[in-house]
Amino acid sequence: VIDGFDGLMARIDALGKLPWFPSFFIFLLFLAIETAPILVKLMTPKGPYDFKLEDEETAVASWVAQKVDQRKKLLETDQALNEKVYGEILEEEAVYAYKKQKAEELMRLQADRFQQMQIKGM
């Protein structure tokens, strides 16, 4: 047996042998010590730190809202410009004729290539 037996282990052993009521009282004591800072913070009025924190949080929230609004407006503007530009291009006959000419050339090349492959296959 350890000489003196008065350290932490002895205290834990003695706590296990206590009756229900003192054990429960010690539990409540530790619970009160652990929760006291939280309860005090909840009961105190707002101080300078709380106001500064709220100011910082609202500043960030307003900055984010402003950025989101700017992105929405930028998207709307880009869409309107694209519709206008492509609408004008759609109405131009020169662009239509050029695309038609290139499509016809591509179709001719495809037909010629298909014919050459058929001839090689015979």
PyRosetta script that sets phi, psi and omega in degrees:
from pyrosetta import init, pose_from_sequence

init()
pose = pose_from_sequence("VIDGFDGLMARIDALGKLPWFPSFFIFLLFLAIETAPILVKLMTPKGPYDFKLEDEETAVASWVAQKVDQRKKLLETDQALNEKVYGEILEEEAVYAYKKQKAEELMRLQADRFQQMQIKGM")
pose.set_psi(1, 138.9)
pose.set_omega(1, -177.7)
pose.set_phi(2, -67.3)
pose.set_psi(2, 135.6)
pose.set_omega(2, 178.7)
pose.set_phi(3, -68.4)
pose.set_psi(3, 136.3)
pose.set_omega(3, 175.2)
pose.set_phi(4, 86.4)
pose.set_psi(4, -38.3)
pose.set_omega(4, 177.8)
pose.set_phi(5, 27.8)
pose.set_psi(5, 58.7)
pose.set_omega(5, -177.9)
pose.set_phi(6, -129.4)
pose.set_psi(6, 18.6)
pose.set_omega(6, -178.1)
pose.set_phi(7, -88.7)
pose.set_psi(7, -156.4)
pose.set_omega(7, -177.6)
pose.set_phi(8, -64.3)
pose.set_psi(8, -39.9)
pose.set_omega(8, -179.1)
pose.set_phi(9, -62.5)
pose.set_psi(9, -39.0)
pose.set_omega(9, 178.3)
pose.set_phi(10, -64.5)
pose.set_psi(10, -38.8)
pose.set_omega(10, 179.5)
pose.set_phi(11, -67.5)
pose.set_psi(11, -41.6)
pose.set_omega(11, 177.9)
pose.set_phi(12, -64.1)
pose.set_psi(12, -42.1)
pose.set_omega(12, 178.7)
pose.set_phi(13, -62.6)
pose.set_psi(13, -42.8)
pose.set_omega(13, 179.9)
pose.set_phi(14, -66.9)
pose.set_psi(14, -35.6)
pose.set_omega(14, 179.3)
pose.set_phi(15, -65.3)
pose.set_psi(15, -34.5)
pose.set_omega(15, 178.2)
pose.set_phi(16, -68.9)
pose.set_psi(16, -22.8)
pose.set_omega(16, -178.1)
pose.set_phi(17, -93.7)
pose.set_psi(17, -3.9)
pose.set_omega(17, -179.7)
pose.set_phi(18, -69.6)
pose.set_psi(18, 152.6)
pose.set_omega(18, 173.7)
pose.set_phi(19, -70.3)
pose.set_psi(19, 174.1)
pose.set_omega(19, -174.1)
pose.set_phi(20, -61.5)
pose.set_psi(20, -47.5)
pose.set_omega(20, -173.5)
pose.set_phi(21, -62.5)
pose.set_psi(21, -50.6)
pose.set_omega(21, 178.7)
pose.set_phi(22, -64.1)
pose.set_psi(22, -35.0)
pose.set_omega(22, 178.2)
pose.set_phi(23, -63.3)
pose.set_psi(23, -44.0)
pose.set_omega(23, 178.4)
pose.set_phi(24, -64.6)
pose.set_psi(24, -39.2)
pose.set_omega(24, 178.1)
pose.set_phi(25, -62.9)
pose.set_psi(25, -42.5)
pose.set_omega(25, 177.8)
pose.set_phi(26, -64.0)
pose.set_psi(26, -39.4)
pose.set_omega(26, 176.2)
pose.set_phi(27, -59.8)
pose.set_psi(27, -46.3)
pose.set_omega(27, 178.9)
pose.set_phi(28, -64.0)
pose.set_psi(28, -36.3)
pose.set_omega(28, 178.2)
pose.set_phi(29, -62.2)
pose.set_psi(29, -48.1)
pose.set_omega(29, 178.5)
pose.set_phi(30, -65.5)
pose.set_psi(30, -36.9)
pose.set_omega(30, 177.1)
pose.set_phi(31, -62.3)
pose.set_psi(31, -42.8)
pose.set_omega(31, 179.0)
pose.set_phi(32, -65.1)
pose.set_psi(32, -40.2)
pose.set_omega(32, -179.8)
pose.set_phi(33, -65.8)
pose.set_psi(33, -39.5)
pose.set_omega(33, -177.8)
pose.set_phi(34, -73.7)
pose.set_psi(34, -35.7)
pose.set_omega(34, -175.9)
pose.set_phi(35, -93.2)
pose.set_psi(35, -9.4)
pose.set_omega(35, -177.5)
pose.set_phi(36, -57.9)
pose.set_psi(36, -46.4)
pose.set_omega(36, -179.8)
pose.set_phi(37, -60.3)
pose.set_psi(37, -37.3)
pose.set_omega(37, 179.9)
pose.set_phi(38, -67.6)
pose.set_psi(38, -44.8)
pose.set_omega(38, 180.0)
pose.set_phi(39, -63.8)
pose.set_psi(39, -40.3)
pose.set_omega(39, 178.5)
pose.set_phi(40, -63.2)
pose.set_psi(40, -42.9)
pose.set_omega(40, 179.9)
pose.set_phi(41, -63.6)
pose.set_psi(41, -38.6)
pose.set_omega(41, 179.0)
pose.set_phi(42, -69.1)
pose.set_psi(42, -29.1)
pose.set_omega(42, -176.9)
pose.set_phi(43, -88.0)
pose.set_psi(43, -20.2)
pose.set_omega(43, -176.9)
pose.set_phi(44, -78.2)
pose.set_psi(44, 148.9)
pose.set_omega(44, 176.8)
pose.set_phi(45, -71.9)
pose.set_psi(45, 165.5)
pose.set_omega(45, 179.9)
pose.set_phi(46, -63.6)
pose.set_psi(46, 139.0)
pose.set_omega(46, 179.1)
pose.set_phi(47, -115.1)
pose.set_psi(47, -173.2)
pose.set_omega(47, -178.5)
pose.set_phi(48, -60.1)
pose.set_psi(48, -38.1)
pose.set_omega(48, 179.9)
pose.set_phi(49, -63.1)
pose.set_psi(49, -42.1)
pose.set_omega(49, -179.9)
pose.set_phi(50, -63.6)
pose.set_psi(50, -40.5)
pose.set_omega(50, 178.4)
pose.set_phi(51, -66.6)
pose.set_psi(51, -41.1)
pose.set_omega(51, 179.0)
pose.set_phi(52, -65.3)
pose.set_psi(52, -41.6)
pose.set_omega(52, 177.9)
pose.set_phi(53, -62.6)
pose.set_psi(53, -43.5)
pose.set_omega(53, 178.4)
pose.set_phi(54, -63.5)
pose.set_psi(54, -39.4)
pose.set_omega(54, 177.8)
pose.set_phi(55, -61.7)
pose.set_psi(55, -45.0)
pose.set_omega(55, 179.7)
pose.set_phi(56, -64.4)
pose.set_psi(56, -42.5)
pose.set_omega(56, -179.3)
pose.set_phi(57, -64.8)
pose.set_psi(57, -42.0)
pose.set_omega(57, 179.9)
pose.set_phi(58, -71.0)
pose.set_psi(58, -31.2)
pose.set_omega(58, 177.4)
pose.set_phi(59, -65.7)
pose.set_psi(59, -43.3)
pose.set_omega(59, 178.5)
pose.set_phi(60, -65.7)
pose.set_psi(60, -42.3)
pose.set_omega(60, -179.7)
pose.set_phi(61, -62.7)
pose.set_psi(61, -42.5)
pose.set_omega(61, 179.6)
pose.set_phi(62, -68.9)
pose.set_psi(62, -35.5)
pose.set_omega(62, 178.0)
pose.set_phi(63, -64.4)
pose.set_psi(63, -43.4)
pose.set_omega(63, 178.9)
pose.set_phi(64, -64.3)
pose.set_psi(64, -43.7)
pose.set_omega(64, 179.0)
pose.set_phi(65, -61.2)
pose.set_psi(65, -39.8)
pose.set_omega(65, 178.8)
pose.set_phi(66, -64.3)
pose.set_psi(66, -43.5)
pose.set_omega(66, 179.3)
pose.set_phi(67, -63.0)
pose.set_psi(67, -42.2)
pose.set_omega(67, 179.3)
pose.set_phi(68, -63.0)
pose.set_psi(68, -43.3)
pose.set_omega(68, 179.1)
pose.set_phi(69, -63.0)
pose.set_psi(69, -41.0)
pose.set_omega(69, 178.8)
pose.set_phi(70, -63.7)
pose.set_psi(70, -40.7)
pose.set_omega(70, 179.3)
pose.set_phi(71, -64.8)
pose.set_psi(71, -39.2)
pose.set_omega(71, 178.4)
pose.set_phi(72, -63.5)
pose.set_psi(72, -44.2)
pose.set_omega(72, -179.7)
pose.set_phi(73, -66.3)
pose.set_psi(73, -38.3)
pose.set_omega(73, 177.4)
pose.set_phi(74, -62.9)
pose.set_psi(74, -42.5)
pose.set_omega(74, 178.5)
pose.set_phi(75, -63.8)
pose.set_psi(75, -44.3)
pose.set_omega(75, 178.6)
pose.set_phi(76, -61.9)
pose.set_psi(76, -41.9)
pose.set_omega(76, 179.5)
pose.set_phi(77, -65.3)
pose.set_psi(77, -44.6)
pose.set_omega(77, 178.4)
pose.set_phi(78, -61.4)
pose.set_psi(78, -41.4)
pose.set_omega(78, 179.5)
pose.set_phi(79, -64.0)
pose.set_psi(79, -42.3)
pose.set_omega(79, 179.5)
pose.set_phi(80, -64.6)
pose.set_psi(80, -42.4)
pose.set_omega(80, 178.6)
pose.set_phi(81, -64.8)
pose.set_psi(81, -43.2)
pose.set_omega(81, 179.7)
pose.set_phi(82, -62.7)
pose.set_psi(82, -41.7)
pose.set_omega(82, 177.8)
pose.set_phi(83, -62.1)
pose.set_psi(83, -40.9)
pose.set_omega(83, -179.2)
pose.set_phi(84, -67.1)
pose.set_psi(84, -46.6)
pose.set_omega(84, -178.3)
pose.set_phi(85, -64.1)
pose.set_psi(85, -49.0)
pose.set_omega(85, -177.9)
pose.set_phi(86, -70.9)
pose.set_psi(86, -28.1)
pose.set_omega(86, 174.6)
pose.set_phi(87, -65.0)
pose.set_psi(87, -41.7)
pose.set_omega(87, 178.4)
pose.set_phi(88, -67.8)
pose.set_psi(88, -39.5)
pose.set_omega(88, 179.1)
pose.set_phi(89, -65.1)
pose.set_psi(89, -37.7)
pose.set_omega(89, -179.9)
pose.set_phi(90, -62.1)
pose.set_psi(90, -34.6)
pose.set_omega(90, -177.3)
pose.set_phi(91, -83.0)
pose.set_psi(91, -11.0)
pose.set_omega(91, -178.7)
pose.set_phi(92, -82.2)
pose.set_psi(92, 125.5)
pose.set_omega(92, -179.0)
pose.set_phi(93, -72.7)
pose.set_psi(93, -31.2)
pose.set_omega(93, -177.7)
pose.set_phi(94, -64.8)
pose.set_psi(94, -42.1)
pose.set_omega(94, 178.9)
pose.set_phi(95, -66.9)
pose.set_psi(95, -40.6)
pose.set_omega(95, 178.4)
pose.set_phi(96, -62.1)
pose.set_psi(96, -45.6)
pose.set_omega(96, -179.2)
pose.set_phi(97, -64.3)
pose.set_psi(97, -40.4)
pose.set_omega(97, -179.9)
pose.set_phi(98, -64.8)
pose.set_psi(98, -45.4)
pose.set_omega(98, 179.0)
pose.set_phi(99, -64.9)
pose.set_psi(99, -36.6)
pose.set_omega(99, 178.5)
pose.set_phi(100, -65.3)
pose.set_psi(100, -42.4)
pose.set_omega(100, 178.9)
pose.set_phi(101, -62.2)
pose.set_psi(101, -44.9)
pose.set_omega(101, -179.2)
pose.set_phi(102, -66.4)
pose.set_psi(102, -37.7)
pose.set_omega(102, 178.3)
pose.set_phi(103, -65.7)
pose.set_psi(103, -40.5)
pose.set_omega(103, 177.8)
pose.set_phi(104, -64.4)
pose.set_psi(104, -41.6)
pose.set_omega(104, 178.3)
pose.set_phi(105, -62.3)
pose.set_psi(105, -42.4)
pose.set_omega(105, 179.3)
pose.set_phi(106, -62.9)
pose.set_psi(106, -42.1)
pose.set_omega(106, 179.7)
pose.set_phi(107, -65.8)
pose.set_psi(107, -38.2)
pose.set_omega(107, 176.8)
pose.set_phi(108, -62.4)
pose.set_psi(108, -46.3)
pose.set_omega(108, 179.4)
pose.set_phi(109, -61.3)
pose.set_psi(109, -40.6)
pose.set_omega(109, 178.6)
pose.set_phi(110, -64.8)
pose.set_psi(110, -41.7)
pose.set_omega(110, 179.3)
pose.set_phi(111, -65.1)
pose.set_psi(111, -42.2)
pose.set_omega(111, 178.3)
pose.set_phi(112, -63.2)
pose.set_psi(112, -42.6)
pose.set_omega(112, -179.5)
pose.set_phi(113, -65.6)
pose.set_psi(113, -40.2)
pose.set_omega(113, 178.2)
pose.set_phi(114, -63.2)
pose.set_psi(114, -41.8)
pose.set_omega(114, -180.0)
pose.set_phi(115, -64.2)
pose.set_psi(115, -41.6)
pose.set_omega(115, 179.7)
pose.set_phi(116, -64.0)
pose.set_psi(116, -39.7)
pose.set_omega(116, 179.0)
pose.set_phi(117, -67.3)
pose.set_psi(117, -35.7)
pose.set_omega(117, 178.0)
pose.set_phi(118, -67.3)
pose.set_psi(118, -38.7)
pose.set_omega(118, 179.5)
pose.set_phi(119, -67.1)
pose.set_psi(119, -42.6)
pose.set_omega(119, 178.6)
pose.set_phi(120, -63.9)
pose.set_psi(120, -30.5)
pose.set_omega(120, -179.4)
pose.set_phi(121, -74.8)
pose.set_psi(121, -14.6)
pose.set_omega(121, -178.6)
pose.set_phi(122, -80.1)
pose.dump_pdb("model.pdb")
